Amino acid sequence: MTGRLDPPPFPAALTAARLRNHSRLCVGLDPEPGALPAGFSGPEGIARFCAEIISATADLVCAYKPNLAFFERWGAEGVAALTEVIAGAPKEIPIIADAKRGDIGNTSRAYAEAIYERLGAGACTVSPYLGAEAVAPLLDHRAGFAFLLCRTSNPGAGAIQDLLVDGEPLYAKALRHFSPWLDSGRAGVVIGAREAAAFGWAARLAPTARILVPGIGAQGGTVEELAAAVTVEQAERVVVNAGRSIIHADSGPDFASSARRAARALRDHLEDALAAVGERHGHGAV
């Protein structure tokens, strides 16, 4: 068990952190061994590294998103490091476990227990393309919230996710299929920052869903592209993830200070650009 037992429900915690820190920024904790500062190596080193990143940025973010693969690569010691990182994060900042899980029911129940009860994360990412029963345990768990991969930011995503089915892209079919969870606030969606068409489909098919947005920073997307793609309502609900461009902004001894500067700059840029979305449409700041 972790030090984050019985955290507040993810949606409430996310909203509280967003308002308290005036931030839509989620920092991705994806520590690359070759980019770590001197003296930070192995599982123990990545745990200390992530702890310093969190300490330097906790007043600038609405969430943290550790990618489980960057810890699991170290085996049992890496999982222990991940557990330590999550347990040491401020309880008022929600954790999204970037796990991309999905499997048959009993396996998915085991995933839910591991992520929500053992690691203490408040949310996770899941793949919806195995069908509802494959991710329902992660969506319905009393302590959980799941972001469904909808239109992702990786270069090859369109080869599958953009396939037309009855005149609609496959990801739109996923939005329709999971509408009970999206409409009830049990789930959100993942849409890459450059995928303007997907934001349009989500505005129609999942108008109240929270949207986790990768792709800004190291992946080449820009705040301006995102601001041009979202509706006023979506601008209020986006959670924008940035990992490498913040945590690996500097590999020298002042890496934590550099991460803070990068996080502050992106946080402020997002707030200004997304507030302007509302102003353009006559709704005032969002």
C-alpha positions in Angstrom: 0.0 0.0 0.0 1.1 3.6 -0.5 0.9 6.8 1.4 -2.0 7.9 -0.8 -4.7 5.7 0.7 -8.3 7.0 0.1 -7.3 10.0 -2.1 -10.2 12.3 -3.0 -12.1 11.2 -6.2 -10.1 12.1 -9.3 -12.5 14.6 -10.9 -12.9 16.6 -7.7 -9.1 16.5 -7.0 -8.3 17.6 -10.6 -10.7 20.5 -10.4 -9.4 21.6 -7.0 -5.8 21.5 -8.2 -6.6 23.2 -11.5 -8.3 26.1 -9.6 -5.7 26.3 -6.8 -2.7 26.4 -9.1 -4.4 28.2 -12.0 -3.2 25.4 -14.2 -4.2 23.0 -16.9 -0.7 21.5 -17.0 0.0 17.8 -16.2 3.7 16.9 -15.9 4.5 13.5 -17.4 7.0 11.6 -15.3 8.9 9.6 -18.0 12.5 9.5 -16.7 14.9 8.5 -19.5 18.1 7.0 -18.0 20.4 8.7 -20.5 19.0 12.1 -19.8 19.2 12.0 -16.0 21.7 14.3 -14.1 24.9 12.9 -12.8 24.3 10.9 -9.6 20.8 9.8 -10.5 20.9 6.3 -11.8 18.9 3.1 -11.5 15.6 2.8 -9.8 16.7 4.6 -6.6 18.0 7.5 -8.8 14.8 7.9 -10.8 12.8 7.9 -7.6 14.9 10.8 -6.2 14.8 12.5 -9.6 11.0 12.4 -9.8 10.7 13.5 -6.2 12.8 16.6 -7.0 10.8 17.4 -10.1 7.5 17.1 -8.1 8.9 19.3 -5.3 9.9 22.0 -7.9 6.6 22.0 -9.7 3.8 21.0 -7.3 2.3 24.5 -7.2 2.2 24.8 -11.0 0.3 21.6 -12.1 -3.1 20.1 -11.9 -1.8 16.5 -12.1 1.2 14.2 -12.6 1.3 11.4 -15.1 3.9 8.7 -14.5 4.3 6.4 -17.5 4.5 2.9 -15.9 6.9 1.6 -18.6 9.7 3.9 -17.5 9.6 2.3 -14.1 8.6 -1.3 -15.0 11.7 -1.5 -17.3 13.7 -1.9 -14.0 11.7 -4.8 -12.8 10.6 -5.1 -9.2 12.9 -2.3 -8.0 11.4 0.0 -10.6 7.8 -0.8 -9.4 9.0 0.0 -5.9 10.4 3.3 -7.1 7.1 4.1 -8.8 5.2 3.3 -5.6 7.6 5.6 -3.7 7.2 8.5 -6.2 3.4 8.3 -6.0 3.3 8.0 -2.2 5.6 11.0 -1.9 3.6 13.3 -4.1 1.3 15.8 -2.5 -2.0 14.1 -1.8 -3.9 17.1 -3.2 -2.3 16.6 -6.7 -4.0 13.7 -8.5 -2.0 11.0 -10.2 -2.8 9.6 -13.7 -1.1 6.2 -14.2 -0.2 6.1 -17.9 -0.7 2.4 -18.2 -2.9 2.0 -21.4 -4.5 -1.1 -19.9 -7.3 -3.3 -21.3 -8.0 -7.0 -21.3 -10.7 -9.5 -20.4 -12.7 -8.9 -17.3 -10.7 -10.7 -14.6 -7.5 -9.4 -15.9 -8.9 -5.9 -16.0 -10.0 -6.2 -12.5 -6.5 -7.1 -11.5 -5.2 -4.0 -13.3 -7.7 -1.9 -11.4 -6.6 -3.3 -8.1 -3.0 -2.7 -8.9 -3.4 0.8 -10.2 -6.0 2.2 -7.8 -5.5 0.2 -4.6 -1.8 -0.7 -4.6 -0.1 2.2 -6.5 -2.7 4.7 -5.2 -3.2 6.5 -8.6 -6.5 8.3 -9.0 -6.8 7.7 -12.7 -5.3 5.7 -15.6 -5.2 5.5 -19.3 -7.0 2.6 -21.1 -7.3 1.2 -24.6 -11.0 1.1 -25.6 -10.5 -0.9 -28.7 -11.0 -4.3 -27.0 -14.5 -3.3 -26.1 -16.4 -2.2 -23.0 -16.0 -5.3 -20.9 -12.3 -5.1 -21.3 -12.0 -1.8 -19.5 -15.2 -1.6 -17.4 -13.5 -2.7 -14.2 -11.1 0.3 -14.6 -14.0 2.6 -15.3 -16.3 1.4 -12.6 -13.9 0.9 -9.7 -15.0 3.0 -6.7 -11.6 4.8 -6.6 -10.9 5.1 -10.3 -11.3 7.2 -13.3 -10.0 6.3 -16.8 -9.0 8.3 -19.9 -9.9 6.3 -23.0 -7.4 6.5 -25.9 -9.4 8.2 -28.6 -7.1 9.9 -31.2 -3.6 9.6 -30.0 -0.6 11.7 -30.9 1.8 9.1 -32.2 2.7 9.4 -35.9 1.1 6.1 -36.9 -2.1 6.4 -35.1 -4.2 7.5 -38.1 -3.6 4.2 -39.9 -6.1 2.6 -37.5 -7.9 5.3 -35.5 -8.9 7.3 -38.6 -10.3 4.3 -40.5 -13.9 5.2 -41.6 -16.6 2.9 -40.3 -20.1 3.8 -41.7 -18.8 7.3 -42.6 -17.2 8.0 -39.2 -13.6 7.5 -38.0 -13.1 4.6 -35.7 -12.3 6.8 -32.8 -15.8 8.4 -33.1 -17.3 4.9 -32.9 -15.3 4.5 -29.6 -16.7 7.8 -28.3 -20.3 6.6 -29.1 -19.7 3.2 -27.6 -18.4 4.6 -24.3 -20.9 7.4 -24.0 -22.5 6.1 -20.8 -19.2 6.4 -18.9 -18.2 9.7 -20.6 -21.6 11.3 -20.0 -21.6 10.2 -16.3 -18.2 11.6 -15.6 -16.6 8.2 -15.0 -14.2 8.6 -18.0 -12.4 11.1 -20.2 -10.6 10.8 -23.5 -7.1 11.2 -24.8 -6.8 13.4 -27.9 -3.5 14.6 -29.4 -2.9 18.3 -29.5 -2.7 18.4 -33.3 -5.9 16.4 -33.9 -8.4 19.2 -34.6 -10.9 16.8 -36.2 -11.0 14.6 -33.2 -11.7 17.6 -30.9 -14.7 18.3 -33.2 -16.1 14.8 -32.9 -15.6 14.9 -29.1 -17.4 18.2 -28.9 -20.4 16.5 -30.5 -20.3 13.0 -29.0 -18.7 13.6 -25.6 -19.5 17.3 -24.8 -18.9 17.1 -21.1 -15.8 14.8 -21.0 -12.4 15.7 -19.7 -9.7 15.6 -22.3 -6.1 14.5 -21.7 -3.9 16.1 -24.3 -0.5 14.8 -25.2 1.7 16.0 -28.0 2.8 19.5 -27.0 6.5 20.0 -26.5 8.9 17.2 -27.5 6.3 15.7 -29.8 6.1 18.9 -31.8 2.5 20.1 -31.1 1.9 23.7 -30.0 -0.3 25.5 -27.6 -1.6 27.6 -30.6 -2.7 24.5 -32.4 -4.6 23.3 -29.4 -6.3 26.6 -28.8 -7.4 26.7 -32.4 -8.9 23.2 -32.2 -10.9 23.3 -29.0 -14.3 24.7 -28.2 -14.9 27.1 -25.2 -16.2 24.2 -23.1 -13.3 21.9 -24.0 -10.8 24.7 -23.2 -12.0 24.5 -19.6 -11.8 20.7 -19.4 -8.4 19.9 -21.1 -5.5 18.5 -19.1 -2.4 19.2 -21.1 0.5 16.8 -20.6 4.1 17.6 -21.1 6.9 15.3 -20.1 10.4 15.4 -21.6 10.3 19.1 -22.4 9.9 19.8 -18.7 11.6 17.1 -16.7 14.6 16.9 -19.0 14.8 20.6 -19.8 18.3 20.5 -18.2 20.5 17.6 -17.2 22.8 19.6 -15.1 22.8 20.2 -11.3 20.1 22.8 -11.6 17.7 20.4 -13.4 14.9 21.0 -10.9 15.0 24.8 -11.3 15.0 24.4 -15.1 12.0 22.1 -14.9 10.2 24.7 -12.8 10.9 27.4 -15.3 9.7 25.2 -18.2 6.6 24.2 -16.3 5.8 27.8 -15.3 6.3 29.0 -18.9 4.0 26.3 -20.4 1.4 26.7 -17.6 1.2 30.4 -18.2 1.1 30.0 -22.0 -1.7 27.5 -21.7 -3.7 29.7 -19.4 -3.4 32.8 -21.7 -4.1 30.9 -24.9 -7.0 28.9 -23.6 -8.6 32.0 -21.9 -8.4 33.7 -25.3 -10.6 30.9 -26.7 -13.5 32.1 -24.5 -12.8 35.8 -25.3 -12.9 35.1 -29.1 -16.3 33.6 -28.7 -17.6 36.2 -26.4 -17.8 34.1 -23.3 -15.1 35.8 -21.3 -12.1 34.0 -19.7 -12.5 30.3 -19.1 
